Amino acid sequence: MIELDGVPELIDPVMVAAFEGWNDAGDAASAAVAHLDREWKGEVFAALDAEDYYDFQVNRPTVWLDGGVRKITWPTTRLSVVRIADANGKGKPRDLVLVRGIEPSMRWRSFCNEILGFAHELGVEMLVVLGALLGDTPHTRPVPVSGVTSDPDLARTMDLEETRYEGPTGIVGILQEACTHAGVPAVSLWAAVPHYVSQPPNPKATLALLNRLEDLLDLRIPLGELSEDARAWQLGVDQLAAEDSEVAEYVQSLEEARDTADLPEASGEAIAREFERYLRRRDPQAGPGLATEGGVADGRDGSYLRDTASGRTRPPKPAAKEPKDAKDSKDSKDSKEPKSPNGEPGSPVESMGPEAAEPEAEKPDTKGTSDDRVDGRADDSED
């Protein structure tokens, strides 16, 4: 029996989890949950018994000094709770239960049952698991983030993909399957990390996961210095790539493939999601200088700042008005061109450009092992 005497009654709680290891390329997912815990000052209320789930020769404990006294920190999974006083900028509070730890070495079914036991006792409405995989994606483009679920109804109502993955899996896949059997709605968000720069940290991938989590839960997440860290990371990788002509050519080939693949994805839904995030970020109640992946919305004008590092773009400016005579001379020609809803030639998608699309995650390679996170291409992304 799980006793949670020290935890208050929660408001619309959602559990957000991430695990270091095979499902955490570039430490992007675990860093995202750590960011939430740090920004909202989470309070740890439970920790799983490390003796039950971890091989200490694989994940070794660490020794540290506390005022001259030696103490040991055991590898485990900890749960904390954060209360968001103004979750969506409209004064509505909400609670998040944050789960952060290391992928267990053994007894995965018992591990998942214990996590679900906490979820049941706390009245958790949905579980969101964050993950990151290695993929053929260029570091110069927006990080692809895919949302998947095993629940057809959830996939339809929340605009997610219904997972069809078959192959090796990690604790993220096992936990999501356990949620399905327990009747707990579960979603996995996956960020694709460039395989040629897979070493942690990867703040750009972490930022992309947090942005997608915002959209999914209708939250406003304080990003702190994460946007600047993401820009600095990209500039550093740019410099390293420029020093090696073969790497530079490879990155260019990935860019061309990505741009071609993204072109048909500049859908109205993707543009709408991007604009909704912009409006949420520039809410007057948010105050000045609230950072986003694409720049800073200072609340003083209606511009959508462009960040060349992330590839996010401004909404198109309205076309300049033509003199009446010139307009009349074009009537016959314009009548033959396709019209967008605002009456201008062309379509809104074409005017926005392909980088306005919400990217899809790269397809995983199922041939990897637990050591593939550094130099391989494989990570399981079914969930």
C-alpha positions in Angstrom: 0.0 0.0 0.0 1.4 3.4 -1.0 0.9 6.1 1.6 1.2 9.7 0.6 0.4 11.6 3.8 2.7 14.5 2.9 1.2 15.2 -0.5 -1.8 17.6 -0.7 -4.8 17.0 -2.9 -3.7 17.7 -6.4 -5.5 19.8 -9.1 -5.9 18.2 -12.5 -2.6 16.3 -12.1 -0.6 15.1 -15.0 2.5 12.9 -14.6 5.5 13.8 -16.7 8.3 11.3 -16.8 11.8 10.8 -18.3 14.5 8.2 -17.8 18.2 8.5 -18.5 19.7 5.8 -20.7 18.6 4.2 -24.0 15.6 6.5 -24.4 17.4 9.7 -23.7 19.7 10.7 -26.6 21.7 13.8 -25.7 20.1 13.7 -22.2 17.4 15.9 -23.8 14.4 14.2 -22.1 15.8 14.0 -18.6 17.1 17.5 -18.9 13.5 18.7 -19.8 12.0 17.2 -16.6 14.9 18.5 -14.6 14.2 22.0 -16.0 10.5 21.7 -14.9 11.6 20.6 -11.4 14.1 23.4 -11.1 11.9 26.2 -12.5 8.8 25.3 -10.4 10.8 24.2 -7.3 9.5 20.7 -7.1 9.3 18.9 -3.8 10.4 15.2 -3.8 7.9 13.1 -2.0 8.9 9.6 -2.9 11.8 7.5 -4.2 11.8 4.0 -5.4 14.0 1.4 -3.6 17.2 1.3 -5.6 17.9 -2.2 -4.4 14.9 -3.5 -6.3 15.6 -2.2 -9.8 19.2 -1.3 -10.4 22.4 -3.2 -11.0 25.0 -1.1 -9.1 27.8 -2.3 -11.3 26.0 -0.7 -14.3 24.7 2.4 -12.5 27.1 3.0 -9.6 26.3 5.0 -6.5 28.3 8.2 -5.8 30.0 9.3 -2.7 30.0 13.0 -1.6 30.8 15.1 1.4 28.3 17.0 3.5 30.1 19.2 6.0 32.9 16.6 6.2 30.5 13.7 6.5 30.6 11.1 3.7 27.2 10.3 2.2 26.1 8.0 -0.6 23.6 8.8 -3.4 22.0 5.7 -4.8 20.8 5.6 -8.5 17.0 5.5 -8.4 13.8 7.1 -9.6 12.4 10.0 -7.7 8.9 11.6 -7.8 8.2 15.2 -7.0 5.2 17.5 -7.3 5.0 21.1 -8.6 2.0 23.4 -8.4 1.6 25.9 -11.2 -0.4 28.8 -9.9 -1.1 30.2 -13.3 -0.9 27.3 -15.7 -2.3 28.8 -18.9 -2.1 32.5 -18.2 -5.7 32.7 -17.1 -5.3 32.2 -13.4 -6.1 28.4 -13.4 -3.8 26.4 -11.2 -2.6 22.9 -12.0 -0.3 20.3 -10.6 2.4 18.2 -12.3 3.9 15.0 -10.9 7.5 14.8 -12.2 9.2 11.4 -12.4 12.9 11.4 -13.1 15.4 8.6 -12.8 17.5 6.0 -14.6 16.2 3.3 -16.8 16.0 0.3 -14.4 18.3 -2.7 -14.9 15.7 -5.3 -13.8 12.1 -6.0 -12.8 10.6 -3.6 -15.3 7.0 -4.9 -14.8 7.2 -4.3 -11.0 8.8 -0.9 -11.7 6.0 0.2 -13.9 3.4 -1.2 -11.5 4.9 0.9 -8.7 4.8 4.1 -10.9 1.2 3.4 -11.8 0.4 2.8 -8.1 1.5 6.4 -7.4 -0.4 7.7 -10.4 -3.6 6.0 -9.1 -3.2 7.3 -5.5 -2.6 10.8 -6.7 -5.5 10.8 -9.2 -3.3 11.4 -12.2 -5.4 12.1 -15.3 -2.7 11.4 -17.9 0.9 10.3 -18.1 3.3 12.0 -20.6 6.7 10.3 -21.1 9.5 12.3 -22.8 12.1 10.6 -24.9 14.9 11.4 -27.4 16.3 9.3 -30.2 19.2 9.5 -32.6 18.2 10.4 -36.2 19.3 11.7 -39.6 18.3 15.3 -38.8 20.5 18.4 -39.3 21.3 20.5 -36.3 20.5 23.6 -38.2 16.8 22.9 -38.6 14.0 22.9 -35.9 14.1 19.7 -33.9 11.5 17.2 -35.0 9.2 16.2 -32.1 6.6 13.5 -32.6 3.8 12.7 -30.3 2.6 9.1 -30.2 0.0 7.1 -28.2 -1.5 3.6 -28.1 -5.0 5.0 -27.5 -6.9 5.6 -30.8 -9.3 8.1 -29.1 -6.4 10.0 -27.6 -4.7 10.1 -30.9 -7.7 11.6 -32.6 -8.6 14.2 -29.9 -5.0 15.4 -29.2 -3.7 15.3 -32.8 -1.2 12.5 -32.1 0.1 9.5 -34.0 -1.1 6.1 -33.1 2.0 4.0 -32.6 2.7 1.2 -35.0 6.3 0.5 -33.9 7.6 -3.1 -33.8 11.1 -3.9 -32.4 13.3 -3.5 -29.4 12.0 -1.2 -26.7 13.0 0.6 -23.6 11.3 1.5 -20.3 9.3 4.2 -22.1 7.6 1.6 -24.3 7.0 -0.7 -21.4 5.6 2.0 -19.2 3.2 3.2 -22.0 2.0 -0.3 -22.6 1.4 -0.8 -18.8 -0.7 2.4 -18.9 -2.8 1.0 -21.7 -3.6 -2.1 -19.8 -4.3 -0.1 -16.6 -6.6 2.3 -18.5 -4.4 5.3 -17.9 -4.2 7.7 -20.9 -0.5 7.9 -21.9 1.4 9.9 -24.5 5.1 9.8 -25.5 6.9 12.8 -27.0 10.1 12.1 -28.9 12.7 14.5 -30.0 15.1 13.6 -32.8 18.8 14.3 -32.0 21.4 14.6 -34.8 23.4 11.3 -34.6 26.6 13.1 -35.5 26.5 15.3 -32.4 24.8 13.0 -29.9 26.9 13.8 -26.8 25.0 15.6 -24.0 23.8 18.2 -23.4 21.5 19.1 -26.2 19.5 22.2 -25.0 17.9 22.7 -28.5 16.2 19.2 -28.2 15.3 19.9 -24.6 13.7 23.2 -25.6 11.8 21.5 -28.4 10.3 18.9 -26.0 9.2 21.6 -23.6 7.6 23.6 -26.4 5.6 20.5 -27.5 4.7 19.8 -23.9 3.3 23.3 -23.6 1.1 22.7 -26.6 -0.1 19.3 -25.4 -1.0 20.5 -21.8 -1.8 24.1 -22.5 0.9 25.4 -20.1 3.2 28.3 -20.0 6.6 27.0 -19.1 9.3 29.4 -17.9 12.3 28.8 -20.1 15.0 30.8 -18.3 18.3 30.7 -20.2 17.4 27.6 -22.2 16.8 29.6 -25.4 20.2 31.2 -25.2 21.8 27.9 -24.4 20.2 26.4 -27.5 21.5 29.2 -29.7 25.0 28.8 -28.2 24.9 25.1 -28.8 24.0 25.5 -32.4 26.7 28.1 -33.0 29.2 25.7 -31.4 28.2 22.9 -33.7 28.3 25.2 -36.7 31.9 26.1 -35.9 32.9 22.5 -35.5 31.2 21.5 -38.8 32.8 24.4 -40.6 36.2 23.0 -39.7 35.6 19.7 -41.4 34.5 19.9 -45.1 33.2 16.3 -45.1 30.9 17.0 -42.1 29.8 20.3 -43.7 28.8 18.5 -46.9 27.0 15.8 -44.9 25.1 18.4 -43.0 24.1 20.2 -46.2 22.8 16.9 -47.6 20.7 16.4 -44.5 19.4 20.0 -44.8 18.3 19.4 -48.4 16.6 16.1 -47.6 14.8 17.7 -44.6 13.6 20.7 -46.5 12.2 18.5 -49.3 10.5 16.3 -46.8 9.0 19.2 -44.8 7.6 21.0 -47.8 4.2 19.2 -47.9 4.0 19.4 -44.1 3.4 23.1 -44.0 -0.3 22.5 -43.2 -2.8 24.9 -41.8 -2.8 22.9 -38.6 0.9 23.3 -38.1 0.8 27.0 -38.8 -2.1 27.4 -36.4 -0.2 25.6 -33.6 2.8 27.8 -34.2 0.7 31.0 -34.0 -1.2 29.8 -30.9 2.2 29.3 -29.2 3.2 32.8 -30.2 0.0 34.3 -28.8 0.4 32.4 -25.6 4.0 33.6 -25.2 3.2 37.3 -25.8 0.2 37.3 -23.3 0.5 40.7 -21.5 0.3 38.9 -18.2 3.5 37.0 -19.0 5.6 40.2 -18.7 8.5 41.3 -20.9 11.3 39.1 -22.1 9.5 35.8 -22.1 11.7 33.6 -24.3 10.7 31.1 -26.9 12.6 28.7 -29.1 12.3 31.2 -31.9 13.2 34.4 -30.1 11.8 36.7 -27.4 8.2 38.1 -27.4 8.4 41.3 -25.5 4.7 42.1 -25.6 5.2 45.5 -27.2 4.3 44.8 -30.7 2.8 42.2 -33.0 6.0 41.0 -34.6 6.9 37.4 -34.6 10.7 37.4 -34.2 12.8 35.2 -36.5 15.6 33.2 -35.1 18.0 32.0 -37.7 19.3 29.4 -35.3 15.9 27.7 -34.9 14.4 28.4 -38.3 11.2 29.8 -36.9 9.6 32.5 -39.1 7.3 35.5 -38.9 3.7 35.3 -40.1 3.6 36.8 -43.7 3.1 40.5 -43.9 0.0 41.7 -45.9 0.8 42.5 -49.5 1.2 46.2 -50.3 -1.8 47.8 -52.0 -1.4 48.5 -55.7 -2.6 51.6 -57.5 -6.1 51.2 -58.9 -5.0 51.5 -62.5 -2.4 48.8 -62.1 -4.9 46.6 -60.3 -7.5 47.0 -63.0 -4.9 46.0 -65.7 -4.3 42.7 -63.9 -7.9 41.7 -63.3 -8.1 39.3 -66.2 -4.7 37.7 -65.3 -5.4 37.4 -61.6 -8.7 35.7 -62.2 -6.9 32.7 -63.6 -4.6 32.3 -60.6 -5.5 30.2 -57.5 -6.8 32.3 -54.7 -6.1 32.0 -51.0 -8.9 32.7 -48.4 -7.7 36.3 -48.1 -8.0 36.9 -51.9 -4.2 37.0 -52.6 -2.7 34.8 -55.3 -1.2 31.6 -54.0 -1.8 29.8 -50.7 -1.1 30.7 -47.1 1.2 27.6 -46.9 3.3 28.9 -49.7 3.6 32.3 -48.2 4.7 30.9 -44.9 7.5 28.7 -46.2 8.3 25.1 -45.3 10.1 25.9 -42.0 6.7 26.9 -40.5 5.7 23.3 -40.4 5.6 21.2 -37.3 8.4 18.6 -38.0 7.9 14.9 -37.7 10.4 12.7 -35.8 12.9 10.6 -37.8 12.1 7.0 -38.2 14.1 4.8 -35.8 16.5 2.1 -36.7 15.7 -1.0 -34.6 19.2 -2.6 -34.9 20.8 -0.7 -32.1 21.9 -1.8 -28.7 22.2 0.0 -25.4 25.6 1.4 -26.5 24.2 2.9 -29.7 23.5 6.3 -28.1 27.0 7.6 -28.8 28.0 6.5 -32.2 25.0 4.5 -33.6 21.7 5.5 -35.1 19.3 3.4 -33.2 16.8 4.3 -30.4 13.3 3.0 -29.9 10.7 5.6 -30.8 7.5 3.6 -30.8 6.2 5.7 -27.9 
